[in-house]
Amino acid sequence: MQLRQLGSSDMIISPVGIGTAPMATTDDWRIYWGKQDQNAAREAIHKAIDIGVNWLDTAPFYGWGHGERLVGEAIKGKRDKLFIFSKCGSINDGSGGTIENLSPESIKREIDDSLQRLDIDYVDLYFFHDPDPNVPIEDSWGALQDLIQAGKVRYGALSNHPVELMQRAQAIAPITATQNQYNMIVRDIEDDILPYCHENNIGTLAWGPTKDGFLIDSFDLEGLEDKDFRRKRWLAHPDVYSHLQTFKQILTDIAQQHNAKQIDVILAWLLNNPMLTASILGVRSAKEAGEMTGCLSIELAQSDLDAIQAGLDTFKRVTAELRLVG
């Protein structure tokens, strides 16, 4: 596996990392992914490690702490095989919703809680989960530097932050990495965030590469549980979903030509962007984990990339005409 350096850090990571949001799902978490077997979740982490994946992304927000506890159990005796990334800032508002709190006091409280749940002494990378409009990022980023000095965090990072806030943080201390939604449907970061990070040697991680699973050939909208959050996504609208199936047939055809799986094409397309360091991939079973690195065995031809782009252009046009866009 060809590893990649994450920004200016000493972390050399696999091109794909373990995403733990789907496996952290619980009945009382508002982003419900459907029932999750906990043994299967642990087996997924173990399988990913076995095939050479060497980093894992989690957060207190995932299942309101359940994700970190699950990770803590799964990595016992395996801490030296993984870089552990977590986050802070997205807080339970007490009624199932979320508020952002990046005050220095909250950040310092959250890291201690995370380390306890993970049962480790430090995290390798610590993200601000989302911007907090009520706290100057200079104050928040300064507090994170204190955690680095204390040895609880090795490197600081930002998730879902615009370039303007990244620039303000960078003026205080270096940003090691950023994490943003990036997939075939959502490509906003190509305009500003990826170029800025590329110019400033900031590592870039993509979350949501399969667009909540909608891009996967095995995705079954009708088979989702009634309270699965994806039933309310714009892609689930019957007219949009129908056009999405037409686009996905292009991915299926390309996968067949390469004797690969559709997920391989999706990830290979992402990793073809030289400004992207790596992608997070949510997995829920050992089978899914075992397919994480198949993308590294294929190389998309220019004709493949052109076909994907043509299909995306058509999908974007027809959904715009329907006035149904995400």
Secondary structure, 3 states (H helix, E strand, C coil): CCCEECCCCCCEECCEEEECCHHHCCCCCCCCCCCCCHHHHHHHHHHHHHCCCCEEECCCCCCCCHHHHHHHHHCCCCHHHCEEEEEECEEECCCCCEEECCCHHHHHHHHHHHHHHHCCCCEEEEEECCCCCCCCHHHHHHHHHHHHHHCCEEEEEEECCCHHHHHHHHCCCCCCEEEEECCCCCCHHHCCHHHHHHHCCCEEEEECCCCCCCCCCCCCCCCCCCCCHHHHCHHHCHHHHHHHHHHHHHHHHHHHHCCCCHHHHHHHHHHCCCCCCEEEEECCCHHHHHCCCHHHHCCCCHHHHHHHHHHHHHHHHHHHHCCCCC
